[in-house]
Amino acid sequence: MALAVLSGQGTYGPSVPWGMGISPLWQYMRMPPAQNSILIYDDGTVVEGAHLENDTIKGADVYLYIYGGTRFTCEVGSFEYDALVAAGYTLTELPEPDTYTDDYQDVY
């Protein structure tokens, strides 16, 4: 079967500390946003979140946990593929190894 890679997860920005004794530099120097994690439940429900608790991740009804910021691939037509597509995520099909896609051109 063909493989597909997941894209389209949301992002969250890092919290910016402020207050007594904290340099105001961090109000202007911010880290880049991070990618949300995704949970797929046994019934096909998909939940996206920035800070998921361990009890939630290790729940008895959790089918799959996709850690944010990682490249997730799955087989086209699998349970996780169907659940993610139904939830509105984009999965791009990858070409087979050692093959060229239709948009390949001989001239570089």
C-alpha positions in Angstrom: 0.0 0.0 0.0 1.0 3.6 -0.5 2.1 5.7 2.3 0.9 9.2 3.2 2.4 11.9 5.4 0.3 14.1 7.7 0.2 17.9 7.6 -2.1 20.6 8.7 -1.7 20.4 12.5 -2.2 23.6 14.4 0.5 25.4 16.3 0.8 27.2 19.6 3.0 29.9 20.7 5.3 29.7 23.7 4.3 31.4 26.9 6.1 34.7 27.5 7.1 35.1 31.1 6.8 38.6 32.7 6.9 40.0 36.1 9.2 41.0 38.9 12.8 39.8 38.3 12.3 38.7 34.7 14.2 40.4 32.0 12.0 42.4 29.6 14.1 41.0 26.7 11.8 37.9 26.6 8.9 40.1 25.7 10.7 40.9 22.4 12.7 37.7 21.8 10.2 34.9 21.3 10.6 31.3 20.4 8.9 30.0 17.2 5.6 28.3 17.6 5.4 24.6 18.3 3.2 22.0 16.6 0.2 20.5 18.4 0.0 16.8 19.3 -2.9 14.6 18.1 -4.9 11.8 19.7 -6.9 9.3 17.8 -9.5 7.4 19.8 -10.8 3.9 19.2 -14.1 5.3 17.8 -12.3 7.5 15.2 -12.5 10.7 17.2 -9.5 13.0 16.6 -8.4 15.5 19.3 -5.6 18.1 18.9 -3.9 19.7 21.8 -0.8 21.6 22.9 -0.4 20.2 26.4 -1.9 16.8 26.8 -1.7 15.1 30.2 -0.2 11.6 30.6 -3.5 10.2 31.9 -5.2 11.4 28.7 -2.4 10.0 26.4 -2.4 6.6 28.1 -6.2 6.3 28.2 -7.7 2.9 27.6 -9.7 4.2 24.6 -6.7 6.0 22.9 -5.8 4.2 19.6 -2.8 6.4 18.6 -0.9 9.3 20.0 1.0 11.5 17.4 3.6 13.7 19.1 3.7 17.3 17.9 6.6 18.2 15.7 7.2 14.8 14.3 6.7 13.5 10.8 3.9 11.0 10.9 3.3 8.6 8.0 0.6 5.9 7.7 -0.8 3.6 5.0 -3.5 5.0 2.8 -6.8 3.4 3.8 -5.7 2.5 7.3 -7.9 3.3 10.3 -5.7 6.3 11.4 -5.7 7.6 7.8 -9.5 7.5 7.5 -9.9 9.1 11.0 -7.5 12.0 10.2 -9.1 12.6 6.7 -12.6 12.6 8.3 -11.3 15.1 10.9 -10.1 17.5 8.1 -6.4 16.9 8.1 -4.3 16.8 5.0 -2.4 13.7 4.2 -0.2 13.8 1.1 0.5 10.5 -0.6 4.2 9.7 -1.0 5.5 8.3 -4.2 6.9 4.7 -4.2 10.7 4.5 -3.6 12.8 4.7 -6.8 10.0 6.2 -8.9 9.5 9.6 -10.4 6.3 11.6 -10.0 4.4 13.1 -12.9 5.9 16.5 -12.4 9.5 15.2 -12.7 11.5 17.0 -15.4 14.8 15.9 -16.8 16.2 19.5 -16.9 17.3 21.0 -13.6 
